[in-house]
């Protein structure tokens, strides 16, 4: 069985192919399904070692679909890099190091999540981003009204932008001395945008919660 070290990158990847007769060939290809299929699709079954990274899972699944044995290795396992020079680091040397690690067995497989668990993690990452955006929007809205001597009543983030908490900011009150005449319009915009952002983040909470409950059995 041929052994291949794959140094994976976002745009281009380096291959170090060790043949059964002892020959070694090195190739650089574009990181895409089409190029992997063209380069490795017609080859006999091979053992391919690559490091765990952002692109590693879809690449591993694609190579497995082509009939190869794929090992996703833990990049924090120091013995895997014992043969690599510390002075000069290149993609070719990294691919050769992975080839030698696969040949000698000096690697530690990384844990590969199931599709359901990866989906849940993606949902949680989206939720985290939306919640952070909501927090920034609420802080900005409160700061804008404090400039005119007003305050938004304390409440949970779900209630801050509701009309009963902010309706007094733009109507029915005598302007504070030195207040911005456009305060009413600004308050209405803050109220509208804040409600929208809070609603999006609340939807993300429900979405992520459903995903976690539905994906508990994932690996």
N, C-alpha and C positions, 0 to 999 in steps of 0.2 A: 504493500500500500504506500502511495506517495504521501509525503508529509509537507504541509504548506504553512508557513508563517505569514499572517496577514496583519500588516500595520495599517490600521483603519483611520481615515481622516474624513473630514466633512466633504471635501471636493475630490481629492485624489488619494488612492491607497496604494501601498507597496506590497507586492507579493514576492515571497521567497519560496520557490518550489523545489523540494528535494525529491529526486526520482529514485526508483528502486535500484537502478544501476549505479547510484552514487553521484550522478550529475546534479548540479544546482543551477537553476535559472531564476533570474530576477526580472520582474515586470512591474510597470507602474500603470495603473488604469484609473479611469474615472469612477468615483463611488456612485454607482447606479445599478439598478437591477439588470438593465440591458447589458452593461459591460461585464458584470459578474456572470451572466448567462453565456455571453459570447466566449468568455475566457475559460470558464470552468464547467459549463453545461455539458460538454461532450467528453469530459475526462472521466476515467475510471474513478471509483469511489476513493476519496482521499481523506486524511485526517487534517483538519484545518484548525489552527490555534489563533485566536485573536483576543485582545484585551477587552474587558467590559468598559463600555463607553456609551455616549448618547445614541450612536447609530448601531451599536453592536447587536441589539436584539432583532431588528428587522433584517440585518445582513445575515445573522445566524439562521433565522427562519428561512430566508431565501436559499441559502446554501444547502440547508438540510432538505429543502424541497427538490434541489438538484441531485440529491442522493449522497451527499457527503456527510462525514462525521464531523461535527463542529463542536469545539470546546471553547467556551467563553471563560477566560481566565481572570482571576483577581489581580488587578494591577498593583496592589499593595503587597504582594508576595515577593519579597526581596530576592530569594534564591532563583527566581525565574530570570533575573537579569545578571546572573553571575558572570556570564561570558561577554557582557557588553562593556565596551570601553567607556570610561567616565570622562575622558578628555574630549572626545568628538562624538556628538550625537547626530545621526542622520536617519532618515526613514529607511534607507537600505540596511543600515546596521540594526535598527530596531526590528525589521522584518526577519533578518538573519537570526537575531537573538530569540525571537518567538519560534522560529523553525527549530533551533537547537533545543529550546525548552520542550517543545513537543516531542522531539526525537528522544530526549533523555528522561522525559517525565517529570521535569522540575517545574511544575506549575500547580496552582491550586484553583480548581473550578469555582467560578463565582455563582452565587445563587441566582437563578433566572426566575423571575416572577411569571405567574400565569397571565393570560390576556385579561382576565377579569380583574386581577389585582392591579395591573398596569393602568387599566381604565379608571379604577377608583383613585389611584394616585394622581392621574391627570386631572380628574374632577376636583380633587382637593387642592391641587396647585392653582387651578382657575379660581376656586373659591377664595383662596388666600389672597390672590391678586385683587379680586373685587372688594373684599373686606378692607384691604389696605386703602384702596381708592375711596371707598365710602368714608373711612375715618378721616382722610385728608379733606374731603369735601365738607364734612360736618365741621371740622376745625376751622376751615376757611370761612364758612358761613357765619359761625359764631364770632370770629374775629372781625368780620365786616360790620356786623351790627353793633359790636362793642365800641367801634370808632365813634358812634353817635350817642354813646351813653346808654345803650339798651343792652338787654341780656336775654338770651333764650333760656326759658326755664329748664332746669335739670330734668332729664328723663333718659330712658334707654335710647339707643341709636335708632330703633324702629319708630320712635315717636317724635324725634327732634323736628323733622320736617313736616309733620302734620299741621293742618291749618290752625287748629286750636292753639298750637304753640307759637305760631309765627304770624298770625293774622294781625296782631297789634303793631307789628313792625312797620307796616306800610300804609296804614289807614286808621282814621279815627283818633289820632293823638296829635297834640300840638307839637310842632317840631322843636326839638331841643336846640338851644342857642348854638349857632355855628354848625348845625347839622346840614348835611348834604341834601339839597332840595330833591335830588333824584333817589332819595333813600327808598321811597315806596316802590319804584320800579326795580331797584336792586334787590329789595327784599323779596319781591314776587319772583324774580329770576332765581334767587337762592332757594326759595321754597320749591319752585318747580323742578330745578335741577337736583336739589337734594332729595326730593321725593323719588325722582327717577333713579338716582344712583342707589338710594337705600333699597328700593324695590328690586333692582337688579341683584344687589348683594343678598337680600333675603331669599330671592329665588335660588341663588347659588347655594345658600345654606340648605334649603329643602332638597335641591338636586344632589348635593354632596352627601347629605344624610341618607337619601334613598340609595345612592350608589354604595355607601359603606355597608348598609344593611343587606343589599343584594349581593355584595361581593365578599362576604365574610368567609365563604368556603373556598375562595381563590387561593392559589399557592403563593 
